[in-house]
Amino acid sequence: MQNLKEVRLTIDEGEAIRLADLLGISHEKAGHRMGVSRATFGRIVQKARKTVADALINGKAINIEGGNYKIIMEARIFECRRCNNRWDEPQGTGRPAKCPQCSHDDFHRTVEGG
């Protein structure tokens, strides 16, 4: 495995594949989330898919690095331990007091898609 040829996938290309293919978000919405136009997002994801296909078909390792990116968390996701309700809270608003569905205060922050 140490002798595998490598392909390079940039961080922004990896994010484009995550948004489009893993989460199924439209190119328009995904472009907005990445801070680029729909057309630019389309070009990024097309290049990323070609790179991943090359790695899969030709048995190459994928090296994820570089690119132009900035990490932005648009919202925080919480989950209630009582009713399992999941909801978003915008950044900078502090910890919510209670679950908006059942008003219980036993909830935790979770990750997107988790």
MARVEX-689970 format. One line per field, with one value per atom (N, C-alpha, C, O): residue number from 1; residue in three letters; x, y, z. Coordinates in nm, 2 decimals, decimal comma, padded with zeros to 4 digits. Layout:
REM MARVEX-689970
seq (NUM_...) $
type (ala_...) $
c1 (X_...) $
c2 (Y_...) $
c3 (Z_...) $
This chain:
REM MARVEX-689970
seq (1_1_1_1_2_2_2_2_3_3_3_3_4_4_4_4_5_5_5_5_6_6_6_6_7_7_7_7_8_8_8_8_9_9_9_9_10_10_10_10_11_11_11_11_12_12_12_12_13_13_13_13_14_14_14_14_15_15_15_15_16_16_16_16_17_17_17_17_18_18_18_18_19_19_19_19_20_20_20_20_21_21_21_21_22_22_22_22_23_23_23_23_24_24_24_24_25_25_25_25_26_26_26_26_27_27_27_27_28_28_28_28_29_29_29_29_30_30_30_30_31_31_31_31_32_32_32_32_33_33_33_33_34_34_34_34_35_35_35_35_36_36_36_36_37_37_37_37_38_38_38_38_39_39_39_39_40_40_40_40_41_41_41_41_42_42_42_42_43_43_43_43_44_44_44_44_45_45_45_45_46_46_46_46_47_47_47_47_48_48_48_48_49_49_49_49_50_50_50_50_51_51_51_51_52_52_52_52_53_53_53_53_54_54_54_54_55_55_55_55_56_56_56_56_57_57_57_57_58_58_58_58_59_59_59_59_60_60_60_60_61_61_61_61_62_62_62_62_63_63_63_63_64_64_64_64_65_65_65_65_66_66_66_66_67_67_67_67_68_68_68_68_69_69_69_69_70_70_70_70_71_71_71_71_72_72_72_72_73_73_73_73_74_74_74_74_75_75_75_75_76_76_76_76_77_77_77_77_78_78_78_78_79_79_79_79_80_80_80_80_81_81_81_81_82_82_82_82_83_83_83_83_84_84_84_84_85_85_85_85_86_86_86_86_87_87_87_87_88_88_88_88_89_89_89_89_90_90_90_90_91_91_91_91_92_92_92_92_93_93_93_93_94_94_94_94_95_95_95_95_96_96_96_96_97_97_97_97_98_98_98_98_99_99_99_99_100_100_100_100_101_101_101_101_102_102_102_102_103_103_103_103_104_104_104_104_105_105_105_105_106_106_106_106_107_107_107_107_108_108_108_108_109_109_109_109_110_110_110_110_111_111_111_111_112_112_112_112_113_113_113_113_114_114_114_114) $
type (met_met_met_met_gln_gln_gln_gln_asn_asn_asn_asn_leu_leu_leu_leu_lys_lys_lys_lys_glu_glu_glu_glu_val_val_val_val_arg_arg_arg_arg_leu_leu_leu_leu_thr_thr_thr_thr_ile_ile_ile_ile_asp_asp_asp_asp_glu_glu_glu_glu_gly_gly_gly_gly_glu_glu_glu_glu_ala_ala_ala_ala_ile_ile_ile_ile_arg_arg_arg_arg_leu_leu_leu_leu_ala_ala_ala_ala_asp_asp_asp_asp_leu_leu_leu_leu_leu_leu_leu_leu_gly_gly_gly_gly_ile_ile_ile_ile_ser_ser_ser_ser_his_his_his_his_glu_glu_glu_glu_lys_lys_lys_lys_ala_ala_ala_ala_gly_gly_gly_gly_his_his_his_his_arg_arg_arg_arg_met_met_met_met_gly_gly_gly_gly_val_val_val_val_ser_ser_ser_ser_arg_arg_arg_arg_ala_ala_ala_ala_thr_thr_thr_thr_phe_phe_phe_phe_gly_gly_gly_gly_arg_arg_arg_arg_ile_ile_ile_ile_val_val_val_val_gln_gln_gln_gln_lys_lys_lys_lys_ala_ala_ala_ala_arg_arg_arg_arg_lys_lys_lys_lys_thr_thr_thr_thr_val_val_val_val_ala_ala_ala_ala_asp_asp_asp_asp_ala_ala_ala_ala_leu_leu_leu_leu_ile_ile_ile_ile_asn_asn_asn_asn_gly_gly_gly_gly_lys_lys_lys_lys_ala_ala_ala_ala_ile_ile_ile_ile_asn_asn_asn_asn_ile_ile_ile_ile_glu_glu_glu_glu_gly_gly_gly_gly_gly_gly_gly_gly_asn_asn_asn_asn_tyr_tyr_tyr_tyr_lys_lys_lys_lys_ile_ile_ile_ile_ile_ile_ile_ile_met_met_met_met_glu_glu_glu_glu_ala_ala_ala_ala_arg_arg_arg_arg_ile_ile_ile_ile_phe_phe_phe_phe_glu_glu_glu_glu_cys_cys_cys_cys_arg_arg_arg_arg_arg_arg_arg_arg_cys_cys_cys_cys_asn_asn_asn_asn_asn_asn_asn_asn_arg_arg_arg_arg_trp_trp_trp_trp_asp_asp_asp_asp_glu_glu_glu_glu_pro_pro_pro_pro_gln_gln_gln_gln_gly_gly_gly_gly_thr_thr_thr_thr_gly_gly_gly_gly_arg_arg_arg_arg_pro_pro_pro_pro_ala_ala_ala_ala_lys_lys_lys_lys_cys_cys_cys_cys_pro_pro_pro_pro_gln_gln_gln_gln_cys_cys_cys_cys_ser_ser_ser_ser_his_his_his_his_asp_asp_asp_asp_asp_asp_asp_asp_phe_phe_phe_phe_his_his_his_his_arg_arg_arg_arg_thr_thr_thr_thr_val_val_val_val_glu_glu_glu_glu_gly_gly_gly_gly_gly_gly_gly_gly) $
c1 (00,08_00,00_00,08_00,04_00,21_00,29_00,34_00,39_00,33_00,38_00,27_00,29_00,15_00,04_00,07_00,13_00,03_00,03_-00,08_-00,17_-00,06_-00,16_-00,22_-00,16_-00,35_-00,41_-00,44_-00,45_-00,44_-00,46_-00,60_-00,65_-00,67_-00,81_-00,80_-00,75_-00,83_-00,82_-00,93_-01,03_-00,92_-01,02_-01,15_-01,25_-01,15_-01,27_-01,34_-01,46_-01,26_-01,32_-01,38_-01,49_-01,31_-01,37_-01,50_-01,59_-01,51_-01,63_-01,74_-01,86_-01,70_-01,80_-01,86_-01,99_-01,78_-01,83_-01,92_-02,02_-01,88_-01,96_-02,10_-02,20_-02,10_-02,23_-02,32_-02,44_-02,26_-02,34_-02,38_-02,49_-02,28_-02,30_-02,33_-02,41_-02,28_-02,31_-02,43_-02,52_-02,45_-02,57_-02,68_-02,79_-02,65_-02,75_-02,80_-02,92_-02,72_-02,76_-02,75_-02,65_-02,84_-02,84_-02,71_-02,65_-02,67_-02,56_-02,57_-02,48_-02,69_-02,72_-02,70_-02,63_-02,76_-02,75_-02,61_-02,55_-02,55_-02,41_-02,31_-02,22_-02,33_-02,25_-02,26_-02,16_-02,38_-02,41_-02,33_-02,27_-02,34_-02,28_-02,12_-02,06_-02,07_-01,93_-01,88_-01,76_-01,98_-01,95_-01,91_-01,83_-01,95_-01,92_-02,05_-02,16_-02,05_-02,17_-02,20_-02,12_-02,32_-02,36_-02,27_-02,23_-02,24_-02,15_-02,01_-01,96_-01,96_-01,83_-01,83_-01,74_-01,94_-01,95_-01,96_-01,90_-02,03_-02,04_-01,90_-01,87_-01,82_-01,68_-01,60_-01,52_-01,61_-01,54_-01,57_-01,49_-01,70_-01,75_-01,72_-01,69_-01,72_-01,69_-01,54_-01,51_-01,46_-01,31_-01,29_-01,21_-01,36_-01,34_-01,39_-01,32_-01,50_-01,55_-01,46_-01,44_-01,40_-01,30_-01,18_-01,13_-01,13_-01,02_-01,05_-00,97_-01,17_-01,20_-01,22_-01,18_-01,28_-01,30_-01,16_-01,15_-01,07_-00,93_-00,88_-00,82_-00,89_-00,84_-00,91_-00,84_-01,04_-01,11_-01,08_-01,06_-01,08_-01,07_-00,92_-00,90_-00,83_-00,69_-00,61_-00,49_-00,68_-00,62_-00,52_-00,41_-00,55_-00,46_-00,51_-00,63_-00,42_-00,45_-00,50_-00,46_-00,59_-00,64_-00,57_-00,59_-00,50_-00,43_-00,51_-00,53_-00,57_-00,66_-00,58_-00,53_-00,56_-00,48_-00,50_-00,55_-00,47_-00,46_-00,59_-00,70_-00,58_-00,70_-00,73_-00,66_-00,83_-00,87_-00,99_-01,10_-00,99_-01,10_-01,10_-01,00_-01,22_-01,24_-01,35_-01,45_-01,32_-01,42_-01,53_-01,49_-01,65_-01,76_-01,87_-01,92_-01,91_-02,02_-02,14_-02,15_-02,24_-02,36_-02,45_-02,52_-02,46_-02,56_-02,51_-02,42_-02,56_-02,52_-02,65_-02,76_-02,63_-02,74_-02,75_-02,65_-02,87_-02,89_-02,99_-03,07_-02,98_-03,08_-03,12_-03,04_-03,25_-03,31_-03,30_-03,33_-03,26_-03,25_-03,38_-03,40_-03,48_-03,61_-03,70_-03,75_-03,71_-03,80_-03,73_-03,79_-03,59_-03,51_-03,53_-03,49_-03,59_-03,60_-03,47_-03,38_-03,44_-03,32_-03,36_-03,45_-03,28_-03,30_-03,17_-03,07_-03,18_-03,06_-03,07_-03,18_-02,96_-02,95_-02,84_-02,73_-02,86_-02,76_-02,63_-02,64_-02,52_-02,40_-02,41_-02,48_-02,35_-02,35_-02,47_-02,48_-02,56_-02,69_-02,68_-02,78_-02,58_-02,57_-02,64_-02,71_-02,63_-02,69_-02,84_-02,89_-02,93_-03,07_-03,11_-03,04_-03,22_-03,26_-03,33_-03,33_-03,41_-03,48_-03,51_-03,49_-03,56_-03,60_-03,73_-03,82_-03,73_-03,85_-03,97_-04,08_-03,95_-04,06_-04,13_-04,25_-04,04_-04,10_-04,06_-04,11_-03,99_-03,95_-03,86_-03,84_-03,80_-03,71_-03,57_-03,53_-03,49_-03,36_-03,25_-03,13_-03,28_-03,18_-03,15_-03,22_-03,06_-03,03_-02,88_-02,81_-02,83_-02,68_-02,66_-02,75_-02,55_-02,51_-02,46_-02,40_-02,49_-02,46_-02,39_-02,38_-02,36_-02,30_-02,40_-02,49_-02,38_-02,46_-02,46_-02,36_-02,58_-02,59_-02,57_-02,58_-02,54_-02,50_-02,61_-02,59) $
c2 (-00,12_00,00_00,13_00,23_00,12_00,23_00,28_00,39_00,19_00,22_00,27_00,28_00,31_00,35_00,49_00,58_00,51_00,64_00,72_00,67_00,86_00,94_01,04_01,08_01,08_01,19_01,29_01,25_01,42_01,52_01,58_01,62_01,58_01,64_01,75_01,73_01,87_01,99_01,98_01,91_02,06_02,06_02,11_02,05_02,21_02,26_02,16_02,15_02,08_01,97_01,86_01,81_01,83_01,73_01,78_01,70_01,91_01,97_01,97_01,94_01,99_01,99_01,85_01,84_01,75_01,61_01,58_01,52_01,62_01,60_01,66_01,60_01,79_01,86_01,80_01,78_01,78_01,73_01,58_01,54_01,50_01,36_01,29_01,19_01,33_01,27_01,32_01,25_01,46_01,52_01,55_01,57_01,54_01,56_01,70_01,72_01,80_01,94_01,98_01,95_02,07_02,12_02,20_02,25_02,21_02,29_02,44_02,50_02,49_02,63_02,65_02,74_02,56_02,58_02,55_02,61_02,44_02,41_02,52_02,55_02,58_02,69_02,81_02,87_02,83_02,94_02,91_02,99_02,78_02,74_02,75_02,78_02,73_02,75_02,89_02,92_02,97_03,11_03,13_03,22_03,04_03,06_03,05_03,01_03,08_03,07_02,93_02,84_02,91_02,77_02,71_02,60_02,80_02,75_02,72_02,61_02,80_02,77_02,64_02,55_02,62_02,50_02,38_02,28_02,39_02,28_02,24_02,13_02,34_02,32_02,25_02,15_02,29_02,23_02,09_02,00_02,06_01,92_01,83_01,71_01,88_01,80_01,76_01,65_01,85_01,82_01,72_01,63_01,74_01,65_01,51_01,41_01,50_01,36_01,29_01,17_01,37_01,31_01,26_01,15_01,33_01,29_01,17_01,07_01,16_01,04_00,92_00,81_00,94_00,83_00,78_00,66_00,86_00,82_00,73_00,63_00,78_00,70_00,56_00,46_00,56_00,43_00,34_00,22_00,39_00,30_00,25_00,14_00,34_00,31_00,27_00,26_00,25_00,21_00,31_00,27_00,43_00,53_00,58_00,58_00,63_00,69_00,83_00,90_00,88_01,01_01,09_01,06_01,20_01,29_01,41_01,49_01,44_01,56_01,67_01,66_01,78_01,89_02,02_02,01_02,13_02,26_02,31_02,27_02,40_02,47_02,59_02,63_02,67_02,79_02,77_02,74_02,78_02,76_02,83_02,88_02,85_02,91_02,83_02,81_02,79_02,71_02,81_02,90_02,78_02,87_02,77_02,69_02,79_02,72_02,81_02,91_02,78_02,87_02,85_02,95_02,73_02,70_02,59_02,51_02,59_02,48_02,39_02,44_02,26_02,17_02,10_02,06_02,11_02,05_01,93_01,93_01,84_01,73_01,71_01,70_01,70_01,68_01,53_01,44_01,50_01,37_01,31_01,19_01,39_01,34_01,31_01,20_01,40_01,37_01,35_01,33_01,36_01,34_01,44_01,42_01,55_01,67_01,72_01,74_01,75_01,82_01,95_01,97_02,06_02,19_02,27_02,24_02,37_02,45_02,58_02,64_02,63_02,76_02,84_02,78_02,97_03,04_03,06_03,06_03,08_03,11_03,24_03,33_03,25_03,37_03,40_03,51_03,31_03,33_03,27_03,29_03,21_03,15_03,01_02,97_02,94_02,81_02,83_02,92_02,75_02,76_02,72_02,64_02,77_02,74_02,61_02,53_02,57_02,45_02,40_02,47_02,28_02,22_02,30_02,31_02,34_02,41_02,33_02,38_02,19_02,10_02,06_02,07_02,02_01,96_02,05_02,02_02,16_02,25_02,19_02,24_02,07_02,01_02,07_02,12_02,07_02,13_02,03_02,07_01,90_01,80_01,77_01,68_01,85_01,84_01,86_01,90_01,82_01,83_01,88_01,87_01,93_01,98_01,85_01,76_01,85_01,73_01,78_01,90_01,68_01,72_01,70_01,62_01,77_01,76_01,62_01,56_01,57_01,44_01,32_01,21_01,35_01,25_01,20_01,11) $
c3 (00,00_00,00_00,00_-00,04_00,05_00,05_-00,08_-00,10_-00,18_-00,32_-00,41_-00,53_-00,35_-00,43_-00,49_-00,43_-00,62_-00,67_-00,60_-00,55_-00,60_-00,53_-00,63_-00,73_-00,60_-00,66_-00,55_-00,43_-00,59_-00,49_-00,50_-00,61_-00,39_-00,37_-00,28_-00,16_-00,32_-00,23_-00,13_-00,14_-00,02_00,09_00,03_00,06_-00,06_-00,11_-00,21_-00,22_-00,28_-00,36_-00,27_-00,31_-00,16_-00,07_-00,01_00,00_00,02_00,08_-00,03_00,00_-00,15_-00,26_-00,28_-00,29_-00,27_-00,28_-00,16_-00,17_-00,04_00,08_00,07_00,10_00,02_00,01_-00,09_-00,07_-00,21_-00,33_-00,32_-00,34_-00,29_-00,31_-00,17_-00,17_-00,06_00,06_00,12_00,17_00,12_00,18_00,08_00,12_-00,05_-00,15_-00,16_-00,20_-00,13_-00,14_-00,29_-00,36_-00,33_-00,47_-00,49_-00,40_-00,62_-00,65_-00,61_-00,56_-00,62_-00,59_-00,44_-00,39_-00,35_-00,21_-00,16_-00,07_-00,22_-00,18_-00,22_-00,14_-00,34_-00,37_-00,27_-00,24_-00,23_-00,13_00,00_00,06_00,04_00,17_00,16_00,26_00,04_00,02_-00,02_-00,03_-00,04_-00,08_-00,22_-00,25_-00,31_-00,45_-00,53_-00,48_-00,66_-00,75_-00,77_-00,75_-00,82_-00,86_-00,97_-00,96_-01,06_-01,17_-01,12_-01,16_-01,03_-00,98_-00,90_-00,90_-00,82_-00,74_-00,83_-00,81_-00,95_-01,04_-01,10_-01,12_-01,12_-01,17_-01,07_-01,10_-00,94_-00,83_-00,81_-00,80_-00,81_-00,78_-00,90_-00,88_-01,02_-01,14_-01,14_-01,17_-01,10_-01,09_-00,98_-01,00_-00,87_-00,76_-00,79_-00,76_-00,86_-00,90_-00,99_-00,99_-01,09_-01,18_-01,10_-01,13_-01,01_-00,92_-00,85_-00,84_-00,78_-00,70_-00,80_-00,76_-00,91_-01,01_-01,05_-01,06_-01,08_-01,11_-01,00_-01,03_-00,88_-00,77_-00,75_-00,73_-00,77_-00,75_-00,87_-00,84_-00,99_-01,10_-01,12_-01,16_-01,09_-01,11_-00,98_-00,99_-00,87_-00,75_-00,69_-00,65_-00,69_-00,64_-00,50_-00,47_-00,42_-00,29_-00,31_-00,40_-00,22_-00,23_-00,12_00,00_-00,16_-00,07_-00,06_-00,16_00,05_00,07_00,14_00,25_00,07_00,12_00,04_-00,08_00,09_00,02_-00,03_00,01_-00,12_-00,18_-00,10_00,00_-00,15_-00,09_-00,01_-00,07_00,12_00,20_00,33_00,38_00,39_00,52_00,59_00,53_00,71_00,78_00,84_00,92_00,81_00,86_00,91_00,84_01,03_01,09_01,09_01,16_01,00_00,99_01,11_01,15_01,16_01,27_01,35_01,31_01,47_01,57_01,58_01,57_01,58_01,59_01,73_01,78_01,78_01,91_01,90_01,81_02,00_02,00_02,15_02,24_02,16_02,29_02,33_02,26_02,46_02,51_02,54_02,55_02,57_02,60_02,48_02,47_02,39_02,27_02,14_02,04_02,14_02,02_01,91_01,80_01,95_01,85_01,82_01,91_01,69_01,65_01,59_01,52_01,63_01,58_01,57_01,63_01,48_01,46_01,54_01,56_01,58_01,65_01,58_01,55_01,54_01,48_01,56_01,69_01,50_01,58_01,65_01,60_01,77_01,84_01,93_01,98_01,94_02,01_02,15_02,23_02,19_02,32_02,33_02,23_02,44_02,46_02,48_02,55_02,40_02,42_02,57_02,63_02,62_02,75_02,76_02,86_02,65_02,65_02,51_02,41_02,50_02,37_02,32_02,40_02,20_02,15_02,13_02,12_02,13_02,11_02,24_02,26_02,34_02,46_02,59_02,70_02,57_02,67_02,78_02,88_02,75_02,84_02,83_02,73_02,94_02,94_02,93_02,94_02,90_02,88_02,74_02,68_02,68_02,54_02,52_02,61_02,40_02,38_02,23_02,15_02,21_02,08_02,00_02,06_01,88_01,79_01,66_01,64_01,58_01,45_01,34_01,35_01,23_01,11_01,06_01,04_01,03_00,97_01,06_01,02_01,19_01,28_01,36_01,44) $
